[in-house]
Amino acid sequence: MQKVFLKDKIINLVEGDITEQKVDAVVNAANSALWMGAGVAGAIKLRGGKEIEDEAVAKGPIPIGEAVVTSAGRLPARYVIHAAGMGPNLATDADKIRSSTLNSLLRADELHLESIAFPSIGTGVGGFPMHKCAEIMLGEAKKFLTERKTSLKEVRFVLWGKSAFETFADVLKGME
């Protein structure tokens, strides 16, 4: 675990499983059609229940970079925020990751949530480089927490595997 405090806010890095996080909302690395296949989406659907996907698909499709909120089924979180970091072709880029991160933070703030947990959007099936993803997502989180009046107190990044965690940790150290 690694943390950076920004006055009364925190950016927190955790190596682990996003489906086990006890936060107000977990973010699903989604496609714009909002169907939940493999990777983070598949894990959320498996643990939380197919009703999450049914609710999400009913709200889609959404523009790439946007985010919508559903219930969290059997997950310990209260909500799932589906961040469309890629289209149905599963391709992504820096702008898509940046806007889907920002829109997820905005959805959480609109619901007056205090905590949100993100995966590394686009680095699985999207094939986006982990280091660049960390720069974008951590940068957006820091900017959001320091430049806006927000209900969010914690932005958590839940990284699958030691390599992903260490990459995010290195980028976060460079932002202090």
C-alpha positions in Angstrom: 0.0 0.0 0.0 1.2 3.5 -0.8 -0.5 6.8 -0.1 -0.2 10.4 -0.9 -2.0 13.0 1.2 -3.4 16.1 -0.5 -4.6 18.2 2.4 -7.7 16.3 3.6 -7.8 14.0 0.5 -5.8 10.9 -0.3 -4.6 9.0 -3.3 -4.1 5.4 -2.3 -2.4 2.5 -4.2 -3.3 -1.1 -3.4 -2.2 -4.3 -5.0 -5.2 -6.6 -5.2 -8.7 -7.4 -6.5 -11.0 -4.5 -7.2 -14.0 -6.7 -6.6 -13.0 -7.0 -2.9 -12.8 -3.2 -2.2 -15.0 -1.7 0.5 -15.5 1.7 -1.1 -18.5 3.7 -2.2 -17.9 2.9 -5.9 -15.6 0.7 -8.0 -14.8 1.6 -11.6 -15.3 -0.9 -14.4 -12.9 -0.6 -17.3 -15.8 -0.7 -19.8 -16.4 -0.6 -23.5 -18.9 1.9 -24.9 -21.5 -0.8 -25.4 -21.2 -1.6 -21.7 -21.3 -5.4 -22.1 -19.0 -7.1 -19.6 -16.7 -9.7 -21.1 -13.2 -10.5 -19.7 -10.7 -8.7 -17.5 -12.0 -6.2 -14.8 -15.5 -6.3 -16.3 -15.7 -10.1 -16.3 -14.4 -10.2 -12.7 -17.0 -7.6 -11.6 -19.8 -9.5 -13.3 -18.7 -12.8 -11.9 -18.5 -11.6 -8.3 -21.2 -9.0 -8.3 -23.8 -10.7 -10.5 -25.1 -10.5 -14.0 -27.6 -7.8 -12.9 -24.8 -5.3 -13.0 -24.3 -6.0 -16.7 -28.0 -6.0 -17.4 -28.4 -2.6 -15.8 -25.3 -1.2 -17.6 -26.3 -2.5 -21.1 -29.7 -0.9 -20.6 -27.9 2.5 -20.2 -25.7 2.0 -23.3 -24.3 2.5 -25.6 -22.4 5.6 -24.4 -19.8 7.8 -26.0 -16.2 6.6 -25.5 -14.8 8.5 -22.6 -18.1 8.8 -20.8 -19.2 7.0 -17.6 -22.5 5.7 -16.2 -23.4 4.4 -12.8 -25.2 1.1 -11.8 -25.9 -0.7 -8.6 -23.1 -3.0 -7.4 -25.0 -6.3 -7.0 -23.2 -8.5 -4.5 -19.9 -6.5 -4.4 -19.0 -4.8 -1.1 -19.1 -1.4 -2.9 -22.4 0.5 -3.3 -22.0 1.4 -7.0 -20.2 0.4 -10.1 -19.1 3.3 -12.4 -18.7 2.0 -15.9 -15.9 4.0 -17.6 -16.0 3.6 -21.4 -12.2 3.7 -22.0 -12.6 1.9 -25.3 -15.1 1.1 -28.0 -16.5 -2.3 -29.0 -13.3 -2.9 -30.9 -11.5 -2.7 -27.5 -9.0 -0.1 -28.8 -8.0 2.8 -26.5 -5.7 5.8 -26.3 -4.5 8.5 -23.9 -7.5 10.8 -24.5 -10.0 8.0 -23.9 -8.4 7.0 -20.7 -8.1 10.6 -19.5 -11.8 11.4 -20.2 -13.1 8.2 -18.8 -11.1 8.8 -15.6 -12.4 12.3 -15.3 -16.0 11.3 -16.0 -15.8 8.6 -13.4 -14.7 11.1 -10.8 -17.5 13.4 -11.9 -20.1 10.6 -11.5 -18.8 9.8 -8.0 -19.0 13.5 -7.0 -22.5 13.9 -8.4 -23.6 11.1 -6.0 -21.6 12.8 -3.1 -19.5 9.7 -2.7 -16.4 9.8 -0.5 -14.4 6.9 -2.0 -13.8 5.4 -5.4 -11.6 2.6 -6.6 -10.1 2.4 -10.1 -8.4 -0.3 -12.0 -5.7 0.6 -14.6 -8.1 1.4 -17.4 -7.1 0.2 -20.9 -4.0 -1.8 -19.9 -5.6 -5.3 -20.2 -7.4 -6.1 -23.4 -6.8 -2.5 -24.5 -3.1 -3.1 -24.5 -2.2 0.5 -23.3 1.2 0.9 -21.7 1.0 0.7 -17.9 3.4 3.6 -17.2 1.5 6.0 -19.5 -1.8 4.9 -17.9 -0.4 5.6 -14.5 0.7 9.1 -15.5 -2.7 9.9 -17.0 -4.9 8.4 -14.3 -2.9 9.6 -11.3 -2.6 13.0 -12.9 -6.4 13.3 -13.4 -7.0 12.1 -9.8 -4.6 14.6 -8.3 -5.9 17.5 -10.4 -9.5 16.6 -9.5 -8.8 16.4 -5.7 -6.7 19.6 -5.6 -8.6 21.9 -8.1 -12.2 21.1 -7.4 -14.6 21.2 -4.4 -15.5 17.6 -4.2 -17.1 15.1 -1.8 -14.4 12.6 -2.6 -11.9 11.9 0.2 -10.1 8.9 -1.3 -9.2 7.9 -4.8 -7.9 4.4 -4.7 -6.1 2.6 -7.5 -6.4 -1.2 -7.2 -3.6 -2.8 -9.3 -3.6 -6.4 -10.3 -0.1 -7.8 -9.8 3.2 -6.5 -8.4 4.4 -5.1 -11.7 1.3 -2.9 -12.1 1.5 -1.8 -8.5 5.2 -0.9 -8.7 4.6 1.1 -12.0 1.9 3.2 -10.4 4.0 3.6 -7.2 6.9 4.9 -9.2 4.7 7.4 -11.0 3.0 8.5 -7.8 6.4 9.1 -6.1 7.4 11.4 -9.0 4.2 13.5 -8.4 4.9 14.3 -4.8 
